[in-house]
C-alpha cells in the first residue's frame, strides 16, 4: 500500500512538471522572442553651461532596435524611450557629445541605438548699436521733414556672437503720410541683416524708441525744365550729338515773384573733353537768384558722342534672285553692282563685298523681261548712300 502511494506521488509530480513544460512550450510558440525598430524618439539636449547657447543639433530624433517577447514589443511606443545628450563642458562651435538611451519596460532589451550626437554651440554676448530710423510715406507737396530725433539713440542687442556679427542695422519705420506738423511716435525696432531680413532671434533692449520728426512748410514751388551745356571737345574722330538730363523737369522753390520769370534751370557745365560714346555723371543744378531749393538738387546728365562717319564705294557685289516660282530660271544684267555706304570711320575699312547682300524680288513674276530696283543690305551701323546701277534687268525663262 505504501509503495502504491509513493508511486502516485511520483506520478503526480511528473504530471505537474510535464504540464508546466507543455505550458511553456505552447506559450513560447504563441509569444516568441523577436526584434522591432522604434522610430521618432525625440532627443533632449540638456545641461548647457552658462554663457552658451545651442544653435544646431543633430539628430533631433532617433530610431532604435529592441528585443523581447512579441507581445511586449507590440505595446511599445516612442514615449517608452528617453534619449538625452549632456552638453556640459561644451565649447563654441561643433562638438560631439555622449547620448544615453533608455527604455522603460525592464524586460525589453536595447540592441542597436546611437551613442553620440553633434551640437553647435555659440557664446551669448551683447553690444550697443546705433538706431537708423527709416522714414516711409510721402508728405504733401508743400511740406518737408527734418532729420528725426531718436531717444535713446542706441540700444543693446544680445544673442549668439555669430548672429550679432550678421546685423547690418537696427531700424524702425516712421510713417510720415499726411503729416503737416511735428510728429512723435513710439517706434518698435528690429535687427536687419545685409539681405534685409528680420533677425527675430536677436534680443533688443529697449525694443522701442521715441522718434520725433519736425515737418516744415516749404516756399512756393514751380516746375521748370532742366537745360545745360557741355564743355570741351570729344576725342579726335568723334562729335557731340546731344545732352539730356534725368529728370527732365524739377521743382524750384523760392520767392514767387522771382519764380514767375523762370522757365528753365541749368546744370553745372558738363565736360565731354576727350570723351567717346555715351558718358554720364551726377551734376548739381545752378539755382537762379531768389530760388532757395530744387527738388531734386542733383540730376543725371548724359551726353551722346558719336564717331565721325565716312563714305566708301564697294564694287563687285554679287546679286541674287529671290521668290522665283518653281520650274523657272532667271538671269540678271548686270550680275553685280557697286554700293556707296556710310558709317563709322574706324569700321569702314573692314567692310567688303562679302559683307553686303544685293538681290531682286521675283515673287509673282512670270516668263518675261523686267526692270527692277535691287535691294541692298549692309551691316548694322551703316547706311546705303548710292547704288550703281540703280535699276537692273531681270530675264525669266
C-alpha positions in Angstrom: 0.0 0.0 0.0 2.8 2.5 0.9 4.6 1.7 -2.4 1.4 2.4 -4.3 1.0 5.8 -2.6 4.6 6.6 -3.2 4.2 5.7 -6.9 1.1 8.0 -7.1 3.0 11.0 -5.6 5.8 10.5 -8.1 3.4 10.3 -11.0 1.6 13.5 -9.8 4.9 15.4 -9.6 5.9 14.2 -13.0 2.5 15.2 -14.3 2.9 18.8 -12.9 6.4 19.1 -14.5 5.1 17.8 -17.7 2.2 20.2 -17.7 4.5 23.2 -16.9 6.8 22.1 -19.7 4.0 21.9 -22.2 2.6 25.3 -21.0 6.0 27.0 -21.5 6.3 25.3 -24.9 2.9 26.4 -26.1 3.4 29.9 -24.6 6.8 30.3 -26.3 5.3 29.3 -29.6 2.5 31.8 -29.3 4.6 34.6 -27.9 8.2 34.1 -29.2 11.1 36.5 -28.6 11.7 38.9 -31.5 13.0 42.3 -32.5 11.5 45.6 -33.5 12.6 49.1 -34.7 11.1 52.1 -33.0 11.4 55.5 -34.7 10.7 59.1 -34.0 12.2 59.2 -30.5 12.9 62.8 -29.6 16.4 63.6 -28.4 16.7 66.0 -25.5 19.8 68.2 -25.1 20.4 69.3 -21.5 22.9 70.7 -19.1 24.2 73.6 -21.3 26.9 75.7 -19.5 26.1 79.3 -18.6 27.0 81.8 -21.3 26.5 79.4 -24.1 23.5 78.8 -26.4 22.6 75.8 -28.5 22.5 76.8 -32.2 22.1 73.5 -34.0 21.7 69.9 -33.0 22.0 66.6 -34.9 20.0 64.4 -34.6 16.7 65.7 -33.3 15.0 62.3 -33.4 16.5 58.7 -33.4 15.5 55.1 -34.2 16.4 52.2 -32.0 16.2 48.4 -32.3 14.9 46.4 -29.3 14.5 42.7 -28.5 11.9 41.0 -26.3 8.7 39.0 -26.4 6.5 39.8 -29.3 3.5 40.7 -27.1 5.6 43.1 -25.1 7.2 44.7 -28.1 3.8 45.2 -29.8 2.8 47.5 -26.9 5.9 49.8 -27.2 5.6 53.4 -28.4 8.3 56.1 -28.8 7.1 57.5 -25.5 8.5 54.4 -23.7 12.0 55.6 -24.6 14.2 58.5 -23.5 17.3 59.9 -25.4 19.3 62.6 -23.7 22.6 64.4 -24.5 24.6 66.1 -21.8 26.2 69.3 -23.2 28.2 70.1 -20.1 31.7 71.2 -20.8 31.0 72.0 -24.5 32.9 74.8 -26.3 31.8 77.2 -29.0 31.5 75.5 -32.4 30.6 72.0 -33.4 31.3 69.2 -30.9 30.5 65.5 -30.2 28.6 64.6 -27.0 27.5 61.2 -25.5 23.9 60.1 -25.9 22.2 58.0 -23.3 19.2 56.0 -24.5 16.8 54.2 -22.1 13.7 52.1 -22.4 11.1 51.9 -19.6 10.0 48.2 -19.7 12.7 46.2 -17.9 12.1 43.0 -19.9 12.9 44.8 -23.2 16.5 44.9 -24.3 18.1 47.7 -26.5 20.2 46.1 -29.2 21.0 48.9 -31.6 20.9 52.7 -30.8 23.1 55.8 -31.4 25.6 56.6 -28.7 26.7 60.1 -29.8 25.2 63.4 -31.0 26.6 66.6 -32.6 25.8 70.1 -31.4 26.9 73.6 -32.4 27.3 76.0 -29.5 27.9 79.7 -29.5 28.7 82.4 -26.9 25.9 84.6 -25.8 27.1 88.2 -25.9 25.8 91.8 -26.3 26.8 95.1 -27.7 25.5 98.6 -28.2 24.3 99.7 -31.7 23.0 103.0 -33.1 19.4 103.2 -34.4 18.8 104.1 -38.1 15.2 105.3 -38.4 13.5 104.6 -41.8 11.1 107.3 -42.9 8.3 106.0 -45.0 5.3 107.6 -46.7 5.1 110.8 -48.7 4.5 114.3 -47.3 2.3 116.8 -49.2 4.0 118.8 -52.0 4.4 121.9 -49.8 6.0 120.2 -46.8 9.4 118.7 -45.9 10.8 116.9 -42.9 13.9 117.5 -40.9 16.3 114.8 -39.6 14.5 112.7 -36.9 15.5 112.8 -33.3 15.7 109.4 -31.6 15.7 108.7 -27.9 17.6 106.7 -26.9 19.9 106.8 -29.9 21.4 103.4 -29.1 20.1 100.0 -27.9 21.7 96.9 -26.5 21.5 93.8 -28.7 22.0 90.4 -27.3 22.3 86.9 -28.8 24.8 84.4 -30.2 28.0 86.1 -31.1 27.9 84.7 -34.7 24.4 86.1 -35.2 25.3 89.6 -33.8 28.1 89.8 -36.4 25.5 89.5 -39.1 23.4 92.5 -38.0 23.5 95.2 -40.7 21.4 97.8 -38.8 18.9 98.4 -36.0 15.9 100.2 -37.5 12.3 101.1 -37.1 9.8 102.6 -39.6 8.1 106.0 -39.1 5.2 106.7 -41.4 5.1 110.4 -42.4 2.0 110.1 -44.6 -0.3 113.1 -44.2 1.9 114.8 -41.6 1.8 118.6 -41.6 3.4 119.3 -38.3 5.9 117.8 -35.8 5.1 114.1 -35.1 6.1 111.9 -32.2 6.0 108.1 -32.4 6.9 105.2 -30.2 8.6 103.0 -32.8 9.4 99.3 -32.4 12.9 98.5 -33.5 14.3 95.3 -35.1 17.6 93.9 -36.3 18.1 93.6 -40.0 20.8 91.6 -41.8 22.6 92.6 -45.1 19.8 90.9 -47.2 17.2 93.0 -45.4 15.8 90.0 -43.5 14.4 90.4 -40.0 16.6 88.7 -37.4 13.8 87.9 -34.9 16.1 85.8 -32.7 18.1 88.9 -31.6 17.1 90.4 -28.2 16.9 94.2 -28.3 16.7 96.4 -25.1 14.8 98.6 -25.2 12.7 97.2 -28.0 11.1 100.5 -28.9 12.3 104.1 -29.0 10.7 107.6 -29.1 11.1 109.3 -32.5 10.4 113.0 -33.2 10.3 114.3 -36.7 9.8 118.1 -37.4 7.7 118.9 -40.5 8.0 122.4 -42.0 6.1 124.3 -44.7 8.0 124.9 -47.9 8.2 128.1 -50.0 6.0 128.3 -53.2 7.1 126.0 -56.0 7.2 125.9 -59.8 8.1 123.0 -62.2 10.6 124.0 -64.9 12.7 122.3 -67.5 16.4 121.3 -67.0 18.8 122.6 -69.6 22.5 122.9 -69.8 25.6 122.9 -71.9 28.6 120.7 -72.4 32.2 122.0 -72.5 35.4 120.6 -74.1 35.9 118.7 -77.3 35.3 115.0 -77.8 38.1 112.6 -78.8 39.6 113.0 -82.3 37.3 111.4 -84.9 34.1 111.9 -82.7 31.5 114.6 -82.5 28.9 115.7 -79.9 25.3 114.7 -80.7 23.1 115.6 -77.7 22.8 116.0 -73.9 19.9 115.0 -71.7 19.1 115.1 -68.0 17.2 112.7 -65.7 14.8 114.1 -64.6 14.0 116.4 -67.4 12.0 118.7 -65.1 12.5 119.8 -61.5 10.6 121.9 -59.0 12.1 125.1 -57.9 11.1 126.8 -54.6 11.6 130.4 -53.5 10.2 133.9 -53.9 7.1 133.7 -56.0 7.8 136.9 -57.9 11.2 135.5 -58.9 9.8 132.1 -59.9 7.3 133.8 -62.2 10.1 134.8 -64.6 12.0 131.4 -64.6 11.1 128.8 -67.2 14.3 126.6 -67.0 17.2 125.8 -64.7 20.7 124.9 -65.8 23.0 122.2 -64.5 26.7 122.8 -63.8 28.8 122.7 -67.0 29.4 119.1 -68.2 32.8 118.4 -69.7 33.0 116.0 -72.6 36.7 116.7 -73.2 38.3 113.6 -74.9 35.0 111.5 -74.5 33.7 108.8 -76.7 30.3 107.1 -76.9 27.8 107.8 -74.0 29.1 109.5 -70.8 27.0 110.3 -67.7 27.5 111.9 -64.4 25.5 113.4 -61.5 25.6 117.2 -61.7 24.2 119.8 -59.4 21.7 122.5 -60.6 22.6 126.2 -60.6 19.9 127.9 -58.6 18.8 131.3 -60.0 18.6 134.3 -57.7 15.5 134.1 -55.4 15.4 130.3 -55.6 16.2 128.6 -52.3 15.9 124.9 -53.2 15.3 122.5 -56.1 13.6 119.1 -55.9 15.9 117.3 -56.7 19.0 119.4 -56.5 21.1 116.9 -58.5 20.3 115.4 -61.9 21.9 112.7 -64.0 23.4 114.3 -67.1 24.1 112.1 -70.2 26.0 113.2 -73.3 25.9 111.2 -76.6 29.1 111.3 -78.6 29.3 109.5 -81.9 32.2 108.6 -84.1 32.6 110.7 -87.3 31.2 109.0 -90.3 32.8 108.4 -93.7 31.8 107.0 -97.1 33.2 104.2 -99.1 32.2 102.7 -102.5 32.4 98.9 -102.8 32.3 97.2 -106.2 31.7 93.6 -107.4 28.8 92.9 -105.0 27.0 89.8 -106.4 23.2 90.0 -106.9 20.7 87.2 -106.3 17.1 86.5 -107.3 14.6 85.7 -104.6 11.0 84.4 -104.8 11.3 82.8 -108.2 8.5 80.3 -109.0 9.3 76.7 -109.4 10.3 75.4 -112.8 11.6 78.9 -114.0 15.1 80.2 -114.4 16.4 83.7 -114.2 19.3 85.9 -115.2 20.3 89.4 -114.2 22.0 92.1 -116.2 24.4 93.2 -114.8 25.1 90.4 -112.3 26.9 92.6 -109.8 26.6 96.2 -108.6 28.5 98.8 -106.7 27.3 100.4 -103.4 28.4 103.6 -101.6 27.9 103.1 -97.9 28.3 105.4 -94.9 29.2 104.5 -91.4 31.8 104.8 -88.5 35.1 105.8 -89.9 37.1 103.3 -87.9 34.9 100.4 -89.1 34.6 101.3 -92.7 37.8 99.8 -93.9 36.8 96.4 -92.7 33.6 96.2 -94.8 34.0 94.2 -98.1 31.7 93.0 -100.8 31.1 89.7 -99.0 29.5 91.7 -96.1 26.9 93.2 -98.4 23.8 91.4 -99.8 22.1 92.6 -103.1 19.0 91.0 -104.5 15.9 91.5 -106.6 12.4 90.0 -105.7 10.8 87.9 -108.4 7.8 86.8 -106.4 4.7 86.6 -108.6 6.6 87.3 -111.8 6.1 85.1 -114.9 8.3 84.5 -118.0 9.5 87.8 -119.4 11.9 90.7 -119.0 11.6 93.2 -116.1 13.5 96.3 -114.9 13.7 96.2 -111.1 15.3 98.1 -108.3 17.8 96.0 -106.4 17.6 95.8 -102.6 21.0 96.3 -100.8 21.5 95.1 -97.2 24.6 96.4 -95.2 26.0 95.6 -91.7 24.4 97.3 -88.7 25.6 100.9 -88.2 25.9 101.5 -91.9 23.6 103.1 -94.5 23.4 102.9 -98.3 24.1 106.3 -99.9 24.0 105.2 -103.5 24.0 102.0 -105.7 25.1 101.6 -109.2 23.2 100.6 -111.3 20.1 101.9 -109.7 18.0 99.5 -111.9 18.8 96.0 -113.2 17.3 93.8 -115.9 15.7 90.5 -114.8 15.0 87.9 -117.5 12.8 84.9 -116.6 12.5 81.8 -118.7 
